[in-house]
Amino acid sequence: MTGHDAAALVLRATLGPMLFTHGWNKVAGPGGLKGTTGWFEALGLRPAAVHARTAAGAEMAAGAGIALGVAGPLPAAAAVGLMTVAARTDHRGKGFFVFKGGWEYAGVVGGAAVALAALGHGRYSLDGLIGRRRAGVGAALLAAGLGTASAAALLAACYRPERKPDETPTDH
């Protein structure tokens, strides 16, 4: 096993199951899909029920894809998209540190996903077993670009947070 293959395996074995578990928690956690829907409604994602299900499914699919090492760099792009939406909605304006609600976690997960796309899934993956080796700067740029663009499109179409009475829209 090369250092490259070991690094890819360790990154996949930590990032993939963590993403999958976060998605599963949206479905089967304490509040279930009903709670996730209410949370997404409060965030301003419309229609909230669709976004709750889509986010849960995307996290589980991206997590499984990363853990198994398949379809690289697409699962990484999904992770970047998910974390971009999370940073813009739930973590916005709360600073850096996750313990204060900040974007630290979303940034680290997104960065790790892009790093994994650059590294590739390695020899000990489903992609490796079938001889598909997508890695490098192009794969990293695809993951970052596709994830960010998808998040931007979703936010433009579906993000409608309620303004507080003291907020006024700004023109730039």
N, C-alpha and C positions, 0 to 999 in steps of 0.2 A: 504494500500500500504506500503510495507516495504521500508526501505532505499535502499536496494539492487535493488528492482524493480524501484524505483524512479531514482536512478543513471543510470541504464541501459536505461530507457526511455529518460532521459535528454541527455545522450550521443548519443543515436540513433537519437534523434530529432535535434541535431546540426550537427553531422558528416554526416548522411545520406543525407539530403537535400543539404548540401554544396558540397558533392561529385557529386551528381546528377547534380547540377547546373554547376559545372565545366565541366562535360561531355557535357551537353547541349550547353554550350558556345562554345565548339569546333565545334559543328554542326551549331548553329544558331546565334553565336556571330557576331561581326562586320565583320570579315573576312570569316566566315563560314568554311566549310570543306576545301575550297580552301586555305584559309589563314592558317588553321591548318596544311594542307599538306605541304605548303611552310615552315612553322616553323619547322616541323619535318624533312624535307629535310635538312634544315640548321643545325639541331642538329646532323644529321648523321644517322637517323633511315631509313633503306632501306627495302622494298619499302615504301616511306613516305605516300603514299595514303592509303595503307593498315593499317599502324600504326596509322594514324590519325583517321580512322574509328574505329579501334579496341580499341584505348585508349578512344575515346568518348563513345563507347558502354560499355566498361568495367566500366568506371566511373559512367555512368548512372545506369547500372545494380547493381554495388556494392552499390551505394547510395540508390537505391530503396530497395535492400535487407536489408541494415542496417536500413533504416528508418522504414520498415515494420517489421523488426525482423524475418527474414526468412532465413533458410539454414545456420545458424551459425555453424561454424566460416568461411565459404567460402567467404562471402562478405568482411570480414575483411582481409582474405588472398589476395583478389583482390586489396584492398586498399593498403596493404603493397607492393605488386608487383608494382602497379602504382607509388607509392611514391619512391620506390627504383630506378625505371627507371628514374623518374624525377630528383632525387638527383644525379644520375650518369651522366645524359646528360645535362639538362638545368641548374642545380645549381652547378655543379662540378667546383671546383676551385674558387668559389666566396665567400668563407667564410661561416659563420653561419647565419648572419642576412638576413632575406628575403628582407628587403628594399634595400639591396645591391646585390640582386639576389641569396643569399645564400640558404642553405638547411633547414633552420629553419622550414618553413611551412611543407615541406615534412616529416621531422622528427617528428613533433608534430602529424600530421595526421596518420602516420604509427604507432606511439606509442599509440595513442588513439584507433586505430583499434585493436591492440593487446590487450590493456586493456579491450576493449569491448568483445573480444573473451574470455578472462579470466572471465569476469563478467557474460557473457551470455546475451541473449536478454531480459531476465526477463519475468515476468508473463504477462505484457501488450504488447505482440508481437504475430505475427502469430505462431512462434515456441511455445510460451507459451500456446496459445489457443489449440494447438493440442498435448500438453504434451511433446514436444521435448525440453529437457533442456541440451544443450551442453554448458559446461562452465568448467572453471578450468585451471590448468597448461597445461594439454594436449591440450585443445582447443587453448590456447594462443601459445603454441609451434607449433601447426599445422598451425595457421595463419601466424606466423612469418616465419616458415620454408618453407611452400608452396609458400608464397608470394615472399620471397627472392630467392628461387630456380627458380621460374618461371621467375623472373626478370633477374637473371643471365643467364638463357638459352636464353631468348629473346635477351639480350645484346650480348652474344657470337655469336648468329646467325645473328643478324641484325644491330648491331651498327657499323657503318663505318664512323666515323667523318673524315673530311678532315684535314690533318696535315697542319699547317702553315709552311711557308718556313724555319723558324728558328727551327722547331721541328725535332728531330731525334728520331727514335724508340730506346727504351732501352731494353736490354736483362737482365732478372733477373733470 
